[in-house]
Amino acid sequence: MKVDDEKISVEKLNIEVKNLRKEVENMKVILRNLLQIVMENDEEDDYYEYT
């Protein structure tokens, strides 16, 4: 009985870890995109400051 419970717990944890990894990858993409936008905006601001 106890072995079955542990197996189920490990399977649940495995699924949770997979979901967390997907979330982390999604957050990395979002952060990259935000950083790119910030950098693009920063470059444009510099251009207008010196003209």
C-alpha positions as CSV (number, residue, x, y, z in Angstrom):
1,M,0.0,0.0,0.0
2,K,2.7,2.5,0.9
3,V,4.7,1.8,-2.2
4,D,1.7,2.6,-4.4
5,D,1.2,5.9,-2.5
6,E,4.9,6.8,-3.0
7,K,4.7,6.0,-6.7
8,I,1.6,8.2,-7.1
9,S,3.4,11.0,-5.2
10,V,6.5,10.7,-7.4
11,E,4.3,10.8,-10.6
12,K,2.5,13.9,-9.3
13,L,5.8,15.6,-8.5
14,N,7.2,14.6,-11.9
15,I,4.2,16.2,-13.6
16,E,4.6,19.3,-11.4
17,V,8.2,19.6,-12.3
18,K,7.5,19.4,-16.0
19,N,4.8,22.1,-15.7
20,L,7.2,24.3,-13.8
21,R,9.9,23.9,-16.5
22,K,7.4,25.0,-19.1
23,E,6.5,28.0,-17.1
24,V,10.2,28.9,-16.6
25,E,10.7,28.6,-20.4
26,N,7.7,30.9,-21.0
27,M,9.0,33.4,-18.5
28,K,12.4,33.4,-20.2
29,V,10.8,34.2,-23.5
30,I,8.8,37.0,-22.0
31,L,11.8,38.5,-20.3
32,R,13.9,38.3,-23.5
33,N,11.1,40.1,-25.4
34,L,10.8,42.8,-22.7
35,L,14.5,43.3,-22.6
36,Q,14.5,43.7,-26.4
37,I,11.8,46.3,-26.3
38,V,13.5,48.2,-23.5
39,M,16.8,48.2,-25.4
40,E,15.1,49.3,-28.6
41,N,13.3,52.1,-26.8
42,D,16.6,53.1,-25.1
43,E,18.4,53.4,-28.5
44,E,15.6,55.5,-29.9
45,D,15.7,57.8,-26.9
46,D,19.5,58.3,-27.3
47,Y,19.0,59.2,-30.9
48,Y,16.5,61.9,-30.1
49,E,18.6,63.3,-27.3
50,Y,21.5,64.1,-29.5
51,T,19.7,65.6,-32.5
